[in-house]
Amino acid sequence: MDSLQARTITVVQLVMLVYTAAGVMDHVIIIPLLLRAAQRDAWVSVLITGAVLLTGALVLSAVCRNTAQMHLGQWLRQHVHPFIWYPLLSIIVLQLFVMSAITLRDTCFWAKTMYLPETPLVATVLVFATGCYFAARSGLVTIAISNGILLPIIVALGIFVALGNLPNKNYLYLRPVLEHGLPPVMHGVLFTGAAFSEVILVLFLQPFVRSKIRWYVLVIIAVGLIGLTIGPLIGAITEFGPYEAARQRYSPYEEWRLLTFKHFIEHVDFLSIYQWLAGAFIRISLAMFLLAEMFQPRSPKQRNWILSIAFAAAFVVAIYPISDETFSGLVSNLYLPISLICMVGLLLILFVLSWSFRVRGAR
């Protein structure tokens, strides 16, 4: 492993990075889609998918062990015919790019809608993408250290809004369970499955981790992602009711607008700006860094060129003039189902390949 791919982060930093990067999808992007799909029973979808995720975490642990935590691209090139590894790496690169582009567009559109209505979308995207570019260019250590500063505040604010809104919650809204049967719940499982499949980021990060990634680390990550999803989901249902929550475009943000302390403190929703921007910053920076590393660049200059091209393409996608309704439809009807199929398929293929090569090696 060359200097560009040195093992630079700890297991704790790995867990924190996955929480922040995947948490943006689980905690923010997926919630409105999940509420529209399953409404009152959306939390049931999370529990069902969560049980599958815990099993998937053990499969992921086996892949990490069987590949000896090597760089995924390097391991595939050494063990698999180009006819197989080239499409697999292409899927990974495309997934990381689309993940970044969608997050960039959704974050900047939210910013324009909620608190920067007079600012051109192009300007917002340009400024935010530039910050993410320099973070990705600085490397994984910079991203991990930044995340170590940002994540505790994100978590503290999440606890703050959850506890502060307790008087506004009515848990009777969670019943009756399975009000419309299983079909809406299974529709919700599709969305939560796509969100939870981002736990595969661990595979892309494994060559940068100093110590072995034990199975219980992945279980901790899985449990954390389940909590990140079900917390704001139940909060939205119990605070607004299932039908009003399903009509909201950004229900986690609306929870902040609901928060008050007597008649003395109101309008604390500006704190959600930090939560969303900090999470999106880490998610985009990390995804783009991993995208560049999948090409195994031989020099910092080569990696910077890859990052420049990727960010330029993401910028074009983010400013493309489509309505928010069309964008949400593309995410829910196209991106999420394809992402789920690709990520689950990739994990299963890697499990079979890594297991078969390990058995051959044992002989």
N, C-alpha and C positions, 0 to 999 in steps of 0.2 A: 504494500500500500504506500503510495507516494505521499509527499508532503501536503498535496492538495486534499488528501483524504485521510489525514491523521485522525486517530481516535481522540476526539477533543471534548466530548461532553459526558457527564455522569448519567446514571440511570434516573436520578431525581430530575435532572434537566430534561431528559427524554420524556418522562411522564408529564412534566409541566408544558413542554412544547406541544405534545399531542393534545392535552387538555385545551390549550388556547387555540391551536389551529383547527382541530376538529370541532371544538366547542362553538365556534362561530356558526358552523352549519347546524349543530344540534340545538344550540341555545337561541339562535336568532332566525336564520334563513328557513329552517324546516318547520318552525312552529306555525306560521300562518297556513301553510299548505296542509299540514297535519290536521289542524282544526277544521279546515274546509272539508277534508276527506272524511274524518271520523267524528267530528264535533264532540259531543259529550263523552264518547268512548275513546277519544284520542289517547288518553293515558293507558288504556288497555293495550293499544297497539304498541306502545313503548315497552310495556312489561313482556309482551309476547316476543318482540324482537330482541329485547334485552336477554332473555333466556337463550336465544340462538347466538347472540353475541358472546356470551360467556363460553359457549362451546367453541365458537370461532376463535376465541382468544387462546384456547389450548391448541388448536390447529396452527395458529400463528406462531405459538411458542415452538412447536415441532419444526416448522419451517426455519425459524431462526437458528435452532440447534443443528438441523441437518445441513444448513448452508454455512455453518461455522461463522455466522455474522459477517460474511463477506459482502462486498459491494455487489448489489444484485445484478447489475450489468456485467460486472467482471465474472461473477459465478456462472451466469447464463452463457457467456462467451466461451468459458472453459469447458462446460459440460454439455452444451446443447448445440445442435446444428443451427446454422444461421437461418434456415427456413423457419425455425421455431422461435429463436431468441429475438430476431428482428421484429416480428409482429408484437411480441410481448413487450419489448422496450418501447415500441411505438405507442402502444396502449397506455403505458405508464406516463410517458411524456405528454401525450394528449390529455390524459386525466389531470395531471398537475397544471397544465396550461389552462384548461377550461375551469378548473377549480379557482385559479387565480383571477381569471377574467370575469367570471360570474360574481365573485366576491368584490372585485373592484367596482364593477358596474352597480351592484346592489347597494354597496356602502355609499358611494358618491351620489346615487340617485336619492337615497334616504336623506343624506345631508342636505341636498338641494330642496327636497320636499319639506323637510321639517324646520330647518333653521338658516338655510342659505338660498332662499327663493330667487333673489336678484342676481346671484352669482352664476355665471355660465357653467354648465356641466363640464365643458372642456377644461376650464381653469381648475375646477375641483379635482377632476381626474388627473390632470397633469401634475399638480402639487402632490397629491397623495401617492401616485405611482412613482414619482421621483424619489420620495422618501423611502418607499419600499425597495426601489432599485438599489439605492446606496446601502441599505441594510443587507440585501442579498449579496451584493458585491463585497461587502466587508467580511462575509463568511458566517459559518454556523456559530462560532463562539460569540460573535457580536449579537446575533439573533437570540441565542440562549440567555446571555446576560441581560439583554433588554427585556426578554420575557420574564426573567426572574424578578425584575423590578415592577413590570406592568401587571403580571398575573395576580399577585397578592392583593393589589388594589381593586382589580376586577372582581375577585372573590368577595372582598370586604363589601363592595358596593352591592353585589348580588344578595348577600346576607342582609344588608341594610334595607333594601327595597322589599325583600321577602318578609322580614319582621315588621317593617313599618306599615305594610298593607294588611297585616293580620286582622284588624278591625273591619276591613272591607271585604273579607272573604266569607263566602257561604258555601260550605262543603256539601250541602244538600244538592247543589248543582251537579255533583258527580253521579247522582243517581237519577233514574234507574240505569243499571249497567246493562249493556247490550240492548239499548232502547230500540235500535233498528236492525238487530241481528248481527251476524258476523261479517257480511259483505263490507260495510264501511270500515270495520276494524281491520280487515285484511287489506283494504285499500290504504289505510294508514300504515300498515306494516311495510308496504312497498316504500314509502317515504322514509320511515325510520330505518329501514334496512339499508337504504342508500346512504343515509347520514352515518350510521354506525359502521358502514364498510370502510370509512376513512381511517379506521384503526390500523389499516394496512400501511399507513404512514410509518409505522414502527419498522417495517421491512426496509423501507427506503432510508431510514435513519440508522439502521443497525451497524453499518461499518464505522460510524462516527462515535459509537458508545464505547467507553473504556472497559467496562466489565461485562460479564455475561448477562443477558436479558433473561431472567428467570420467569417461569410460568406465572408466579403470583404477581409479578410486576404487570403483566398483561391483564390479569384479572382485575387488579386495582384500576388500571386504565379503563377497562370495560365498565366497571361499576361506576366510576366517575362520570363517564359519558352518559350512562343511563340517568344518573342524577341530574346532570346538566340539561337533559331534555325534559324529564318529567317534572322538574321543579317549576320552571316558568310556564309549562303547559297547564299544570294543575292550577297555578296561580292565575292564569288568564281565564280559565273556566270558572273558578270560584269567585273571581272578582267581577267579571262581566257577564257571566252566563255563557253557555255553549254557543248560542246563536249570534249574540253580539260579538263574542270573541272571534267567531269564524268570519265575520264581516270585516274585521280589522286587518289592515295591511301589515302593520308592525305592532302586534300585540305586546311584545316585551317592552317596547317604548311606551305604549299606552299605560302599562302598569306603573311606570315612573310618573306619568302625568297625574295619576290617581293619588299619589302619595302626598299627604299633608300631615303636619303636626299641630293639632288644635287649629287655632286661627293665626298662629305666629309664624310658621314656616310653610310656604307653598312654592310651587313651581321649581321643584328640585330636579326636574327632568333633564336639565342640562348635564347632570352627572352621567346620564346614559350615553352622552356623546363620547365621553372618555372610554366607557366600556366597549362600545361598538368599534370605535376607531382603533383602540389598542389591540383588540382581538383581530380585526381585519388586517392591521399592519403586520402582525406576527404571521398570520395565515398566508398572506400573499408573499411576504419575504421568504418564508420557509419553503413554500411550494415552488417558487421560482429558483431558489438556491438548489433544491433537489432536482428540479428539471435540468439545470445546467450540469449538475454532477452526474446525471444519467449518461451524458455523453463522454464522461471521464476526460475532461479537458486536461491537456498536458502543461498548460501554463495559465497564470492569472489573466493574461491578455485574451487567450482563447475563451476562457469562461466569461469574461466581460462582454465579448462579442455575442456570445449565446444569450446572455442576460439582456443585452440591448435589443436584440431582435425579438426576444420573447415579450419584453415589456412594451415594445412598440406595437406588436400585434395585439396585446391585451388592451392597450390604449385605444386602438381602433375599434375593438369589440365593445369597449365600455362606452364610447361616445356614439355608437351607431344609433341613429334615430328610430327607435321603436317604442311603442307605448309600454307602460308598466304592466298592463294586462297581458300583452303579448309576451313580454319577458317572463312573467310568472307562468304563463302557459308553456313556454319552451322549457323552463326549468322543471316543472312538475310532470309534463307529458313526454319530454324527450331526454333531458339531461339526467334526471334522477333514475329512471328505469334503466337507461343504458349504463350509467355509472354503477348501479347495483350489479347488473349482469357481468360487467367487465371486471369489477373488483373481486366479486365472489369467485368468478371463473378463474381469474388470475391466481387467487389464493389457493384454489383447489389444484390447479395445474402445477404450481410451484410445490405444493405439498407432495403430489404424486412424483414429480421429477426428483425432488430432494430426497424423498424416502427411497426411491429406487436406486439412486446413486449411492446412498449410504449403505443399502443392503449389498450392492455390488462391492463396495469398498471393504465391507466386513468379511466378504468371502476371499 
